[in-house]
Structures are given as C-alpha cells and as structure tokens.
Amino acid sequence: MDMNQLMKQAQQMQEQMRKAQEELARQTVQAESGGGMVQVTLNGKQELIAIHIDPQAVDPEEVDFLEDLILAAIQEGQKKVARMTEESMGRMTGGLDLSGLF
C-alpha cells in the first residue's frame, strides 16, 4: 500500500467519523429517576434538552430530594449517551480504543 492510498483511507475515515458525530448529535436519549418522577432528555452531545418533573415530586420541605432526583436522571442520561457513542464509534473503528478522542 503506497502513501497516497494510506492518506486517502485516512481522509475517508475522518469524513466517516465526522458524519457519525453529526448523526450522534441529532440522536436523543431519555432517562428517569424516582420511578419516573423526574425525566430528562439529552442529545448526543450530552446537552440537556428537556426535563419533566412530576408535580408530586415537588415538596417545599424536601427540595434536596428533588435535586437528587434531577441529578440522578441527568447522570443516567449522560451514561446512555456515552454508551450510544461507544457503540456507534466502535462499529466504525472496528473496536479500536479511541475513547480519548471524543
């Protein structure tokens, strides 16, 4: 394999990675905590794009409990996005560990 072919393959892979990242950014995941009392939606960039709080979860005497539910839901959503990204990129890279790149 000559250098030109190698460079061409590297450019193709770079373009495929860019497209995969764009596609991931358009995808969303949903996560919940407290048995569904708090539900969040994140995009593939791990940005929080929606949150729903069941009115029953709102108790002025237990704001810290609600805060914990929100945090737990967001963290679960971030884990789901990370898994989604790993699966997508893993298919593309054939199992190479490129975790430090994303």
Beta strands, then each sheet from edge to edge (+ up, - down):
strand 1: 28-33
strand 2: 38-43
strand 3: 48-53
sheet 1: 1+ 2- 3+
end
